[in-house]
Amino acid sequence: MINSSNGMMSTSSSSATAQSPALKTYFKTPEGRYKLHYEKTHPSGLLHYAHGKTATQVTLAHLKDKPAPSTPTAQPSSFSASSGVRSAAARLLGASNGSRALSFVGGNGGSKSTSGNGRVGSLGSSSSSNSMATTNFDGKGTYLVFNVGDAIFISDLNSQDKDPIKSIHFSNSNPVCHSFDHDARDGHDLLIGLNSGDVYSVSLRQQLQDVGKKLVGAQHYNKDGSVNNSRCTSISWVPGGDGAFVVAHTDGNLYVYEKSKDGAGDSSFPVVKDPMHFSVAHARYSKSNPVARWHICQGSINSIAFSTDGAYLATVGRDGYLRVFDYSKEHLICGGKSYYGALLCCAWSMDGKYILTGGEDDLVQVWSMEDRKVVAWGEGHNSWVSGVAFDSYWSSPNSEGTGETVMYRFGSVGQDTQLLLWDLEMDEIVVPLRRPPGGSPKYSTGSQSSHWDNASTVATLQPAPSMRDVPKISPLVTHRVHTEPLSGVIFTQDSVLTVCREGHIKIWMRPGVAESQSTNNTETVLSSSLKEKPLFSSRVGSSSYKQ
Amino acid sequence: MGAAGSKLEKALGDQFPEGERYFGLENFGNTCYCNSVLQALYFCVPFREQLLEYYANNKNIGDAEENLLTCLADLFTQISSQKKKTGVIAPKRFVQRLKKQNELFRSYMHQDAHEFLNFLLNELVDILEKEGQAAKSDPETSSPSEKTANGPKNALANGHHKDPLVTWVHKNFQGILTNETRCLRCETVTARDETFFDLSLDIEQNSSITSCLKNFSSTETLNAEDKFFCDKCCSLQEAQKRMKIKKPPHILVIHLKRFKYIEQLGRYKKLSYRVVFPLELKLSNTVEDADSEYSLFAVVVHVGSGPNHGHYVCLVKSHNHWLFFDDENVEMIDESFVQTFFGSAQEYSTNTDHGYILFYESLGTSNKS
């Protein structure tokens, strides 16, 4: 018995507890260095006991010039140009959807040459005038909405100010998830889901204009958990859904709401008959809100994500299954199980061909919609994978030449405090590297012939693949970015954002971007912010942003 | 304590599992190390059932000699045959016997739960093996493959130690590791098998059990002072060594090495590292059969900031409900509560309740081999 002697104690040499070797402020990729540009966090006075239970999630929100109901942005041409980019970071832990891309490509029609200016231009009005006590806000810009403890914080992405410009406190329960709709027709564009199951929709602009610390002008749904009192886990506007949104809960249910209706109508749903299986129940009265309940699985739904066009909805949960639904038909199309353990996060590629998932098996999983199976496993995290996203702004260096190989760049973050970047070159992994004899992928019997649009109610859910049947990929970059477990990653045109569970956000500038924009100030910002000084609030070099 | 019991009964309502008993164990002064492990073993259903079966078969053989096995069997029988569904039991005889048997556990000092588990399992095996030998009235003459009272013998591949008896304790907990050493000069691979009742894993900050298991099986190079004597080269050579799991056990017990000797301090220190453990697990560092799945059913938790004091509690999954056993007290908890015992991402934290011994049961049907 090897454990009998001194199995209990690990005798080791002096290497005591090298708890946190200093974090580097840059990481290298084949295309160059990503540099830590600045950080965002919450006021440090926040009590820590509130942490732990709720992990911080971040939503990127872009406010346009004015609350213009019919701006040219809605033109078909510019919309389609941007919609490809939109799924971009199509989500951050399921929080936001369709909220990103326009923020950077915005009014400029998405052309790369102008984007730099567009970005900086949007800063002018917002960076210097904002403070915790914002008054007469009518600006535009890109904001980070994030939850910590019992509060929602809003930071200006383009200002170097570490502190948020606005905080909203909730007295009844902790906010845990949020979503922003960048092309909301009328006022309400921000959704907030609470630990208690309650949901609010508000206007972000209105919050920024208000000086108080409470939510203003909010519409309240599922009041006091009247429809469902289990925790919200993930919330999302339906892309192109005209104000429809969905909320996922820990009890395996997902509700569809419409913001045009108030939340007062009677909306009781029949008891779920078979908790093992997917079922949809519609509200009996036309005034009801929520309008439908989708029972998805046993145990928690941990994250949801819509495909860019809103046609498909992906969910991942405690049972380890990824499920993909045809949203308008309310049908389960396909899905499969993790290697083991729960899945925690999911994200679509901009073209809707791939879904990334991450979970408790430490693997980043690439699901192909075409093949309806896992086509690659990313091995590299030393703990659970808590956030995944495709980098839609990245174009592969050889894409102009052959046009044959499709390359995707994606990122993942984990509870190991690391950010990993991956390249996925599809023709490399189409054929599994080590396929055992007769080891072709096993489909469970059933509606195997079901096509995309012909999905029967009992769609095929694939069992966990065997270790040797799935090709493995290795990360391009492994970088320890925080001292705390991470909870999310977002790609923007200029940067990669990482966030940890405790509410610290880091913004890593893409190669070339940082140098051209704030060469002279980067050093000072980094040196002071890295010490995580709570007092760092002087506006270092905000002027340099104005070109 | 009846009140606490009824609270649990109320919480479970008509979902209270048929025939199941949830009893707290009285603490006789720092015996929480023992109580927490006993609860984990009690809710290790195959182990419990076989122990009860053993007790039923053997109790008539006169009130022979009391030993740890009979004391444990007695305790488990006592719990399972209670009229009430919940309550408190005093494991008095068992603890007395334990203290008699091993002076280590005699003091009122804080004891290590893993050391106790290890001692107990080895003790049970010894007792069963002795009984097995005695039953074979004619020892040493029979062929090794002959059946014994406790099942077929299963000779190890390289049995240079005497063919040990495979008892039902072995069948539940024993796995086989293979230690492969490859000489870098002649490329010869030397494999040596070792049996284990649990895996003791080194841990790292912000890692997962999956990652710790990977490190356990990672390749290590033997060089410089630490060369390997290659039988073929007949000399010390540089070599590569790795541990693989040759036969995964039915009950996988994982011990996190949270108590580490720090040379500069000249003492042990508790590592409060955050090590996440999934509710389902697969062993990918096996020689074969990598895809059999395990499910977490018990966690022994060490509460406290140092190695020499503190408290032990036990989380148990029984009939799809999670229960929290803290000596006399038993409470129902939500599955998500298990996550609060992962550890802390920062060194100095108020959270001192850390998962210490994890019990996983194989969902496969490989119990029978």
Chai-1 contact restraints between the chains, C-beta under 6 A:
chainA,res_idxA,chainB,res_idxB,connection_type,confidence,min_distance_angstrom,max_distance_angstrom,comment,restraint_id
A,I2,B,E194,contact,1.0,0.0,6.0,A-B,restraint_1
A,I2,B,F196,contact,1.0,0.0,6.0,A-B,restraint_2
A,N3,B,N118,contact,1.0,0.0,6.0,A-B,restraint_3
A,N3,B,F196,contact,1.0,0.0,6.0,A-B,restraint_4
A,N3,B,D198,contact,1.0,0.0,6.0,A-B,restraint_5
A,N3,B,S200,contact,1.0,0.0,6.0,A-B,restraint_6
A,G7,B,S200,contact,1.0,0.0,6.0,A-B,restraint_7
A,M8,B,D112,contact,1.0,0.0,6.0,A-B,restraint_8
A,M8,B,H114,contact,1.0,0.0,6.0,A-B,restraint_9
A,M8,B,E115,contact,1.0,0.0,6.0,A-B,restraint_10
A,M9,B,F259,contact,1.0,0.0,6.0,A-B,restraint_11
A,M9,B,Y261,contact,1.0,0.0,6.0,A-B,restraint_12
A,S10,B,D202,contact,1.0,0.0,6.0,A-B,restraint_13
A,S10,B,K257,contact,1.0,0.0,6.0,A-B,restraint_14
A,S10,B,K260,contact,1.0,0.0,6.0,A-B,restraint_15
A,T11,B,Y261,contact,1.0,0.0,6.0,A-B,restraint_16
A,S14,B,E263,contact,1.0,0.0,6.0,A-B,restraint_17
A,S14,B,Q264,contact,1.0,0.0,6.0,A-B,restraint_18
A,A16,B,I262,contact,1.0,0.0,6.0,A-B,restraint_19
A,Q19,B,E347,contact,1.0,0.0,6.0,A-B,restraint_20
A,Y340,B,E280,contact,1.0,0.0,6.0,A-B,restraint_21
A,Y340,B,L281,contact,1.0,0.0,6.0,A-B,restraint_22
A,Y340,B,K282,contact,1.0,0.0,6.0,A-B,restraint_23
A,Y340,B,E293,contact,1.0,0.0,6.0,A-B,restraint_24
A,G341,B,P278,contact,1.0,0.0,6.0,A-B,restraint_25
A,G341,B,E280,contact,1.0,0.0,6.0,A-B,restraint_26
A,E360,B,P278,contact,1.0,0.0,6.0,A-B,restraint_27
A,D362,B,S208,contact,1.0,0.0,6.0,A-B,restraint_28
A,D362,B,T210,contact,1.0,0.0,6.0,A-B,restraint_29
A,N382,B,S207,contact,1.0,0.0,6.0,A-B,restraint_30
A,N382,B,S211,contact,1.0,0.0,6.0,A-B,restraint_31
A,S383,B,N206,contact,1.0,0.0,6.0,A-B,restraint_32
A,S383,B,S207,contact,1.0,0.0,6.0,A-B,restraint_33
A,S383,B,S208,contact,1.0,0.0,6.0,A-B,restraint_34
A,S383,B,V276,contact,1.0,0.0,6.0,A-B,restraint_35
A,W384,B,S208,contact,1.0,0.0,6.0,A-B,restraint_36
A,W384,B,V276,contact,1.0,0.0,6.0,A-B,restraint_37
A,Q415,B,V276,contact,1.0,0.0,6.0,A-B,restraint_38
A,D416,B,N206,contact,1.0,0.0,6.0,A-B,restraint_39
A,T417,B,N206,contact,1.0,0.0,6.0,A-B,restraint_40
A,S466,B,D291,contact,1.0,0.0,6.0,A-B,restraint_41
A,M467,B,S284,contact,1.0,0.0,6.0,A-B,restraint_42
A,M467,B,A290,contact,1.0,0.0,6.0,A-B,restraint_43
A,E484,B,A345,contact,1.0,0.0,6.0,A-B,restraint_44
A,P485,B,N206,contact,1.0,0.0,6.0,A-B,restraint_45
A,P485,B,A345,contact,1.0,0.0,6.0,A-B,restraint_46
